[in-house]
């Protein structure tokens, strides 16, 4: 029981100390991983994605690629100006903004942590014009700025930690461990 109490206290302390506030919304969140961990992973994954989809990435001279990059660069400039003018510039200082367009029927766009953006050509007929495209791209960029990937990773770490802690705490009682594993997964 003492081990369980200590473990619970440690988890509570870690959770409290890792609570941060999303700069633009003021929403509280759990943040166990920072940009120093997330950005290198995102940059590597983006590079791998581009390599794996090399034949599908549109040339910069392609009209659709030019439209997406123009709209993306306008949003990026606005984001940088807003963040810097409102005291949040530090949170995006390590971003390495990049916009690419992938030839695909898929209706999708995404922005990885650090500003790595992909728009699929299948989305362009739906967005219709620069304003529609800016709406989608702005939404995706907002996910990156809000740190949703780091938040998701933090939640997964807590979930895994609870699973390990539960198994350790209940390891001496096979029936309790079986119930925990059934309930927890």
C-alpha positions in Angstrom: 0.0 0.0 0.0 2.9 2.3 0.8 4.3 1.8 -2.7 1.0 2.7 -4.3 0.7 5.9 -2.2 4.3 6.9 -3.2 3.5 6.1 -6.8 0.3 8.1 -6.7 2.0 11.0 -5.1 4.8 11.0 -7.7 2.3 10.8 -10.6 0.2 13.7 -9.0 3.4 15.8 -8.6 4.5 15.1 -12.1 1.0 16.0 -13.5 0.8 19.2 -11.6 4.3 20.3 -12.5 3.7 19.5 -16.1 0.5 21.4 -16.5 0.9 24.4 -18.8 -1.3 26.9 -20.5 -1.9 27.0 -24.2 -0.7 30.5 -25.2 -3.5 31.6 -27.4 -6.5 30.1 -25.6 -5.5 30.0 -22.0 -6.6 26.4 -21.8 -4.7 24.2 -19.3 -3.0 21.0 -20.6 -0.6 18.3 -19.6 2.7 18.7 -21.3 5.3 16.1 -20.5 7.3 16.6 -23.7 8.7 19.8 -25.1 9.7 21.1 -28.5 13.3 19.8 -27.9 11.8 16.3 -28.1 8.9 16.8 -30.5 10.4 18.9 -33.2 13.3 16.6 -34.2 10.9 13.7 -34.4 8.5 15.8 -36.5 11.2 17.0 -38.8 12.5 13.5 -39.3 9.0 12.1 -40.0 8.3 14.9 -42.5 11.5 14.2 -44.3 10.7 10.5 -44.5 7.2 11.4 -45.7 8.5 13.5 -48.5 11.1 10.8 -49.5 8.4 8.1 -49.5 6.1 10.3 -51.6 8.8 11.8 -53.8 7.0 11.1 -57.0 3.7 12.6 -55.7 5.1 15.9 -54.3 4.3 18.6 -56.8 7.0 20.7 -58.3 7.3 24.3 -57.1 6.4 25.4 -60.6 3.1 23.6 -60.5 0.1 26.1 -60.3 -1.5 24.2 -57.5 1.7 24.1 -55.5 2.2 27.8 -56.1 -1.3 28.6 -54.8 -0.8 26.5 -51.7 2.6 27.9 -51.0 1.4 31.5 -51.5 -1.5 31.0 -49.1 0.6 29.1 -46.7 3.4 31.7 -46.7 0.8 34.5 -46.0 -0.5 32.6 -43.1 3.0 31.8 -41.8 3.9 35.5 -42.0 0.7 36.5 -40.1 1.3 33.8 -37.5 4.9 35.0 -36.9 3.8 38.6 -36.7 1.0 37.8 -34.3 3.0 35.6 -32.1 5.9 38.0 -31.9 3.7 41.0 -31.3 1.8 39.3 -28.5 4.7 37.9 -26.6 4.4 34.3 -27.9 7.3 34.4 -30.4 9.4 32.1 -28.2 7.0 29.3 -28.7 7.6 29.2 -32.5 11.2 30.3 -32.6 12.4 26.8 -33.6 9.8 26.2 -36.2 11.2 25.4 -39.7 8.2 26.3 -41.8 7.8 24.3 -45.0 4.8 23.8 -47.3 4.4 21.0 -49.8 1.6 19.7 -52.0 1.0 16.0 -52.7 -0.8 14.7 -55.7 -3.6 12.6 -54.2 -7.3 12.2 -54.3 -7.3 12.3 -50.5 -9.2 15.2 -48.9 -6.6 16.1 -46.4 -4.1 18.6 -45.1 -1.9 18.6 -42.0 0.7 20.6 -40.2 3.3 18.8 -38.1 4.9 20.3 -35.0 7.5 22.8 -36.1 5.5 24.0 -39.1 5.8 21.2 -41.6 2.7 21.4 -43.8 1.3 19.1 -46.5 -1.9 19.7 -48.5 -3.3 17.0 -50.8 -4.5 18.1 -54.2 -7.8 16.2 -53.6 -8.7 18.9 -51.1 -8.3 21.8 -53.5 -11.6 21.4 -55.4 -13.4 21.4 -52.1 -11.6 24.6 -50.8 -12.4 26.2 -54.1 -10.3 29.4 -53.6 -7.6 31.0 -51.5 -10.0 31.9 -48.7 -11.2 28.3 -48.4 -7.7 27.0 -48.6 -6.6 29.5 -46.0 -9.3 28.3 -43.7 -8.2 24.7 -43.8 -4.5 25.6 -43.6 -5.0 28.0 -40.7 -6.9 25.3 -38.8 -4.0 22.8 -39.3 -1.4 25.4 -38.4 -3.4 26.2 -35.2 -3.0 22.5 -34.2 0.8 22.8 -34.4 0.9 26.2 -32.6 -1.4 24.9 -29.8 1.0 21.9 -29.3 -1.6 19.3 -29.8 0.9 16.6 -30.8 2.9 17.1 -27.6 -0.3 17.0 -25.6 -1.3 13.8 -27.3 2.1 12.3 -26.6 1.9 13.4 -23.0 -1.5 11.7 -22.6 -0.2 8.5 -24.1 2.8 8.6 -21.7 0.5 9.0 -18.7 -1.7 6.2 -20.0 1.3 3.9 -20.4 2.6 4.9 -17.0 -0.7 4.1 -15.4 -0.7 0.7 -17.1 2.8 -0.1 -15.8 2.1 1.2 -12.4 -1.1 -0.8 -12.1 0.6 -4.0 -13.1 3.5 -3.3 -10.7 1.2 -2.4 -7.8 -1.0 -5.5 -8.4 1.7 -7.9 -9.4 1.5 -9.9 -6.2 -2.3 -10.5 -6.6 -3.0 -12.4 -9.8 -6.8 -11.9 -9.6 -6.5 -8.1 -9.0 -4.0 -7.9 -11.9 -6.3 -9.8 -14.2 -9.2 -7.5 -13.3 -7.0 -4.4 -13.8 -5.7 -5.7 -17.2 -9.3 -6.4 -18.3 -10.5 -3.0 -17.3 -7.4 -1.0 -18.4 -6.5 -3.0 -21.5 
